[in-house]
């Protein structure tokens, strides 16, 4: 069987797509690029915003046209929340946001059944190996599906997070899967409903061939229930990968030669609260660091409310941790944050940023922002603008509020007009651009450690530990780390010379 994958959305989606691919590869099937005569097209969808839902639907339609004879397998948050929509788009197999192992085996079963009817299938052959272990600890380098289409590729910024999605109430839960007619299977995964917390699903570790970074998912689900967000329904309750398993995955990636590991999850700030002994995120990062001492470690999005002096002190002792931190901020106004249900205020968020800078001088700090949340007045938006300028972020992800069916925010009064949301997002983006440029200029004269990633037009580019893209002219080597003295800023890049 020959298959391709298309992934939309966050790093967790990318990690899970590579896990599905790893399972299929381990069973003798062949991965190819979309459009390369594949027998199966696997589309891992996102529903975090209205735009991501639109792109997910568009991806399914595009693959139906690109490979008209292929089976189409759709999974992820869009099909979890509304499997009937995925079926209406033409999915032959519908999966949700859980049981990726079962989804992969269902793909194989249906594809091989079709192959027997057609007489032949792909370069991988119809014979399959015995089932692979879901944890994949003994498997080599699974590839991330070529044709990634989401916002947060492993070579870009950490996953953005306003995390809203459309909610089909009848399809709540995690783990729905059908074959050309699947529907939701589990009840709402909610700590408020008293259902048993689902187990963390391990998948084969690895990353795309040729990439310098690998993803390591250590957490899934969310218990926060923010007013704009249905991720607890799409992903289930917060659950964590045990420390010893995180170490095993990290050790494997280190052995494979990756020079950077991105530690990701849906809400990694909640790591460990479901595990015996309640290990913290800092405990997890320390464990991963010890298991993968040759790799730099980079964190996914953090809740500002979890960043304390103690938290920063714990992370500061981890030498291979990158000094870049991405905050799921969403607003800089107390009233707006209360309506969002975020659980922290603007002053505590600003203190979290100060704590990070005290412990990690020169660190990059980026953030998410939602413009035009219901009830946001001009005065409230003004407070947010003052906040982000005081925070001096090195980069931002800015979203116009997107009402999602089934969330509290969708039914709130005082919905902000689209034109106002657009103008506020534009104003915030201009401020963010100025701050980012100022941060880059502040690097001139400094020496930064850069992981070389690609060559283009006679120069090499890579990212510094504080997550700036740095360009160096002349010879280089992919997946190598060099100290680079920064000389200038221009053309959207920071330019330097190897020491």
C-alpha positions in Angstrom: 0.0 0.0 0.0 1.3 3.5 -0.9 -0.1 6.3 1.3 0.4 10.0 1.8 -0.5 12.3 4.7 -1.7 15.9 4.8 -1.6 17.7 8.2 -3.3 20.9 9.3 -2.9 22.8 12.5 -0.6 22.4 15.5 2.5 20.5 16.4 0.4 17.9 18.2 -1.4 17.1 14.9 1.9 16.8 13.2 3.3 14.5 15.8 0.2 12.3 15.5 0.3 12.3 11.7 3.9 11.1 11.9 2.8 8.4 14.4 0.1 7.1 12.0 2.7 7.1 9.2 5.2 5.3 11.5 2.7 2.5 12.3 1.9 2.0 8.6 5.6 2.1 7.6 6.5 -0.5 10.3 3.9 -2.8 8.8 5.5 -2.7 5.3 3.6 0.1 3.6 5.2 3.0 1.7 4.8 6.7 2.3 4.8 9.1 -0.7 4.0 12.7 -1.5 0.4 13.7 -2.2 -0.3 13.2 -5.9 2.3 10.5 -6.3 -0.2 7.7 -7.2 -1.2 6.9 -3.6 -3.7 4.3 -2.7 -4.7 6.1 0.5 -4.7 9.8 1.4 -4.7 10.5 5.2 -5.9 14.0 6.2 -5.4 15.1 9.8 -7.7 18.0 10.3 -7.9 21.1 12.6 -10.9 23.0 13.9 -9.2 25.5 16.1 -10.7 28.5 14.3 -13.2 29.0 11.5 -10.3 29.5 9.1 -8.7 26.2 10.1 -12.0 24.4 9.7 -12.3 25.9 6.2 -8.8 24.8 5.3 -9.4 21.3 6.6 -12.5 21.0 4.4 -10.6 22.4 1.5 -7.8 19.9 2.0 -10.2 17.0 1.8 -11.8 18.3 -1.4 -8.3 18.9 -2.9 -7.1 15.4 -2.2 -10.3 13.9 -3.6 -9.5 15.8 -6.9 -5.7 15.1 -6.8 -6.1 11.4 -6.2 -9.6 10.4 -7.4 -9.1 6.7 -7.1 -7.6 6.7 -3.6 -9.3 6.0 -0.4 -9.6 9.1 1.8 -9.1 8.7 5.5 -10.0 11.8 7.6 -9.1 12.2 11.3 -8.4 15.0 13.8 -10.4 17.6 15.6 -12.8 18.5 12.7 -13.9 14.9 12.2 -14.0 14.4 16.0 -16.4 17.2 16.5 -18.5 16.4 13.5 -17.8 13.1 11.8 -20.9 13.5 9.6 -19.3 16.5 8.0 -16.2 14.5 7.2 -18.4 11.8 5.6 -20.3 14.4 3.6 -16.9 15.6 2.2 -16.3 12.1 0.9 -14.3 10.4 3.6 -14.1 6.6 3.2 -12.7 6.3 6.8 -13.5 8.7 9.6 -11.4 8.9 12.7 -11.4 11.3 15.6 -8.6 12.7 17.8 -7.9 9.4 19.6 -6.9 5.8 19.0 -4.4 6.5 16.2 -3.2 2.9 16.3 -6.7 1.6 15.7 -7.2 4.3 12.9 -4.0 3.1 11.2 -5.0 -0.5 11.3 -8.5 0.4 10.0 -6.9 2.2 7.1 -4.8 -0.9 6.3 -7.8 -3.2 6.6 -10.0 -1.2 4.2 -7.1 -0.6 1.8 -6.1 -4.2 1.6 -9.7 -5.2 1.1 -9.9 -2.8 -1.8 -6.6 -4.2 -3.2 -7.9 -7.7 -3.2 -10.9 -6.6 -5.1 -8.8 -4.6 -7.6 -6.0 -7.1 -7.9 -3.0 -5.0 -6.9 -2.0 -2.0 -4.8 1.0 0.3 -4.6 4.6 -0.4 -4.1 4.3 -1.5 -0.6 2.4 -4.7 -1.5 -0.7 -6.0 0.1 1.1 -8.1 2.7 1.2 -6.6 6.2 3.4 -7.3 9.1 2.1 -8.2 12.6 0.7 -5.3 14.6 3.2 -2.8 15.7 3.4 -1.6 19.3 1.5 1.6 19.8 4.3 3.1 21.8 6.7 2.5 18.9 9.7 2.4 21.2 11.5 -0.1 19.0 10.7 1.5 15.7 13.0 3.6 13.5 12.5 7.1 12.2 8.9 7.4 11.2 8.4 10.1 8.7 6.1 13.1 9.1 3.7 13.2 6.2 4.8 15.2 3.3 2.5 18.0 2.3 2.0 19.6 5.7 -0.4 22.5 5.5 -0.8 23.9 9.0 0.3 27.0 10.8 2.8 25.4 13.1 5.3 23.4 11.2 8.3 22.1 13.2 10.5 24.7 11.4 8.2 27.7 12.4 6.7 29.3 15.5 5.2 27.3 18.4 1.5 26.4 18.0 -0.9 29.2 18.1 -3.6 29.0 20.7 -6.9 30.4 20.7 -8.3 27.0 20.7 -12.0 27.2 19.6 -13.7 24.8 17.3 -17.2 24.1 16.1 -19.1 21.7 18.4 -21.5 19.0 17.2 -23.0 18.2 20.6 -24.0 14.7 19.5 -20.4 14.0 18.5 -18.6 15.1 21.7 -15.8 13.0 23.1 -12.5 11.6 21.9 -11.8 8.5 19.8 -14.7 8.4 17.3 -14.0 6.3 14.3 -16.0 4.7 11.5 -15.8 3.4 8.0 -17.7 5.6 5.6 -20.3 6.3 8.2 -18.6 6.6 11.6 -19.9 8.7 14.4 -18.9 9.6 17.9 -18.4 6.8 20.3 -17.4 8.2 23.7 -19.4 10.5 26.0 -18.1 14.0 26.7 -14.6 13.8 28.0 -15.2 16.2 30.9 -13.9 16.2 34.5 -17.3 17.7 35.4 -19.1 14.7 34.0 -17.3 12.1 36.2 -16.2 10.0 33.3 -12.9 8.1 33.7 -9.9 10.0 32.4 -8.7 8.4 29.2 -5.1 7.0 29.0 -2.4 8.8 27.1 -1.8 7.2 23.7 1.8 6.7 22.8 2.9 6.8 19.1 6.1 6.0 17.3 8.8 8.6 17.9 10.6 10.2 15.0 10.3 13.0 12.5 10.4 13.8 8.9 13.4 12.7 7.0 15.7 15.7 6.4 14.4 17.8 9.3 16.7 19.0 12.1 13.9 19.0 14.7 11.9 16.2 16.2 8.6 16.5 18.0 8.0 14.9 21.4 4.4 14.9 22.6 4.2 14.6 26.4 0.6 15.7 27.1 -2.8 15.7 25.5 -6.2 17.1 26.3 -7.3 20.1 28.4 -9.4 20.7 31.6 -9.4 24.5 31.4 -12.8 25.1 29.6 -12.0 28.6 28.4 -15.1 30.5 27.1 -14.0 30.3 23.5 -12.7 26.8 23.5 -14.0 23.3 22.8 -10.7 21.5 22.9 -11.7 19.6 26.1 -14.5 18.1 23.9 -12.4 17.5 20.9 -9.3 16.2 22.8 -10.7 14.9 26.1 -9.3 15.5 29.6 -5.7 16.4 30.3 -3.4 13.4 30.4 0.3 13.0 30.4 3.1 10.7 29.2 4.8 9.1 32.2 8.3 10.4 32.9 10.0 7.0 32.1 8.3 6.9 28.7 9.2 10.5 28.0 12.8 9.6 28.7 12.6 6.5 26.4 11.2 8.6 23.5 13.8 11.4 24.1 16.6 8.9 24.2 15.5 7.4 20.9 15.4 10.8 19.2 18.8 11.6 20.6 20.2 8.4 19.2 18.7 9.2 15.8 20.8 12.4 15.7 18.2 15.2 16.1 19.9 18.3 17.4 16.6 19.8 18.7 13.5 18.3 20.3 10.3 20.3 20.5 8.4 19.3 23.6 4.7 19.7 22.7 1.2 18.9 23.9 -2.3 20.5 23.9 -1.7 22.2 27.3 1.8 21.2 28.5 1.5 23.5 31.5 -0.9 20.9 33.0 1.6 18.1 32.6 1.7 15.5 35.4 -1.4 16.3 37.4 -2.9 13.0 36.3 0.2 10.9 37.1 1.2 9.3 40.4 3.3 11.8 42.4 2.1 14.7 40.2 5.5 15.4 38.5 5.7 19.0 37.1 6.5 20.2 33.6 9.9 21.2 34.9 10.4 17.6 36.1 9.5 16.3 32.6 11.9 18.7 30.9 14.7 17.8 33.3 14.0 14.1 32.6 14.0 14.6 28.8 17.2 16.7 29.1 19.0 13.9 30.9 17.9 11.3 28.3 18.8 13.5 25.3 21.9 15.6 26.4 23.1 16.3 22.9 19.8 17.9 21.7 18.5 21.4 22.4 15.0 21.3 24.0 12.3 23.8 23.0 9.0 24.2 24.8 5.5 24.5 23.3 2.9 27.0 24.5 2.8 27.9 28.2 -0.1 29.2 30.3 1.2 32.5 31.8 -0.5 31.5 35.1 1.9 28.7 35.6 5.1 30.8 35.2 6.4 31.6 38.7 9.9 32.3 40.0 10.1 28.7 41.2 9.1 27.4 37.7 11.7 29.6 36.1 14.3 28.5 38.6 13.6 24.9 37.8 13.9 25.4 34.1 17.0 27.6 34.5 19.0 24.6 35.7 18.4 22.8 32.4 21.4 23.7 30.3 20.1 22.5 26.9 16.8 24.3 27.2 16.3 26.9 24.5 15.6 30.4 25.9 12.4 31.0 24.0 9.0 30.9 25.5 5.6 31.1 23.9 2.7 32.3 26.0 -1.0 31.5 25.5 -1.8 35.1 26.5 -5.0 36.0 24.5 -5.5 39.4 26.1 -3.7 42.0 28.2 -6.9 43.4 29.9 -8.2 42.0 33.2 -11.9 42.4 32.2 -11.4 40.6 28.9 -9.4 37.8 30.5 -12.2 37.2 33.1 -14.8 36.9 30.4 -12.4 34.4 28.6 -12.1 32.4 31.8 -8.3 32.5 31.6 -7.6 32.3 35.3 -4.9 35.0 35.5 -4.8 38.8 35.3 -2.7 41.2 33.2 -0.4 42.1 36.1 0.4 38.4 36.9 1.1 37.8 33.2 3.5 40.7 33.1 5.2 39.5 36.2 5.6 36.0 34.5 7.3 37.7 31.6 9.6 39.6 34.0 10.4 36.3 35.8 11.4 34.7 32.5 13.7 37.6 31.6 15.3 37.7 35.0 16.2 34.0 34.7 16.9 34.0 31.0 18.4 37.3 30.0 18.0 38.0 26.2 15.3 35.3 25.8 12.7 35.5 23.1 9.1 35.7 24.4 6.2 35.3 21.9 2.5 35.3 22.6 -1.0 34.7 21.2 -3.6 37.4 21.1 -7.3 37.3 20.3 -8.6 40.7 19.0 -12.3 41.5 19.3 -13.4 39.1 22.0 -17.1 39.6 22.9 -17.6 42.7 25.0 -14.1 44.1 24.3 -14.5 47.9 24.3 -12.1 50.4 22.8 -10.8 51.1 26.4 -10.2 47.4 27.0 -8.4 47.0 23.7 -6.4 50.1 24.6 -5.3 48.3 27.8 -4.2 45.3 25.8 -2.2 47.5 23.5 -0.4 49.1 26.4 0.2 45.6 27.8 1.8 44.1 24.7 4.0 47.2 24.3 5.2 46.9 27.9 5.8 43.2 27.4 8.1 43.9 24.4 7.3 40.5 22.7 9.8 39.2 20.2 6.9 38.0 18.0 3.1 37.4 18.2 0.3 35.3 16.7 -2.7 37.6 16.4 -6.2 36.3 15.6 -9.5 37.9 15.1 -12.1 36.3 17.5 -13.8 33.5 15.7 -17.2 32.5 17.4 -17.5 28.7 17.6 -20.8 26.9 18.0 -21.2 25.3 21.4 -18.8 27.7 23.3 -19.8 30.2 25.9 -18.3 33.0 23.9 -20.4 32.3 20.8 -23.5 33.2 22.9 -22.1 36.2 24.7 -23.7 39.6 24.2 -21.9 42.5 22.6 -20.3 40.6 19.8 -17.7 42.8 18.1 -18.2 43.8 14.5 -16.0 42.1 11.9 -14.6 45.4 10.7 -13.7 46.4 14.3 -12.0 43.0 14.9 -10.1 43.4 11.7 -8.9 46.9 12.6 -7.8 45.9 16.1 -5.9 42.9 14.7 -4.2 45.1 12.3 -3.2 47.6 15.0 -1.8 44.8 17.2 0.1 43.3 14.3 1.8 46.7 13.5 2.9 46.9 17.2 4.1 43.3 17.1 6.1 44.0 14.0 7.8 47.0 15.5 8.6 45.0 18.7 10.0 42.1 16.7 12.2 44.4 14.6 13.5 46.0 17.8 14.3 42.7 19.3 16.2 41.7 16.2 18.2 44.9 16.2 19.1 44.2 19.8 21.0 41.1 18.7 23.5 42.9 16.7 27.0 42.4 18.2 25.9 39.3 20.1 27.0 35.8 19.5 24.1 33.3 19.2 24.1 29.5 18.9 22.4 28.6 15.6 21.2 25.2 14.4 21.7 25.2 10.6 18.6 23.9 8.8 18.7 24.7 5.1 20.8 26.3 2.3 19.3 28.7 -0.1 20.7 31.2 -2.6 24.3 30.7 -1.4 23.6 31.2 2.3 22.6 29.0 5.2 19.8 29.7 7.6 18.8 28.3 11.0 17.3 29.3 14.3 19.0 30.6 17.4 18.1 29.3 20.9 15.9 32.4 21.4 14.1 31.5 18.1 15.4 34.0 15.6 16.1 33.0 12.0 19.7 33.7 11.3 21.5 33.7 7.9 25.2 33.0 7.3 26.9 33.3 3.9 29.3 30.6 2.7 29.8 27.0 3.6 27.6 25.2 6.1 26.2 21.8 7.1 22.6 20.8 7.8 21.9 19.8 11.4 25.1 21.3 12.7 25.2 23.9 15.5 27.5 26.9 15.3 28.2 30.1 17.2 27.3 33.0 15.0 28.2 36.7 15.6 25.3 38.9 14.5 26.3 41.7 12.2 23.1 43.2 10.8 19.3 42.9 10.2 17.8 43.0 6.8 15.4 41.2 4.4 13.5 39.7 7.2 16.6 37.9 8.5 19.4 38.4 11.0 22.8 38.2 9.3 25.9 37.0 10.9 29.3 35.2 10.6 30.4 31.9 12.0 32.9 32.1 14.8 
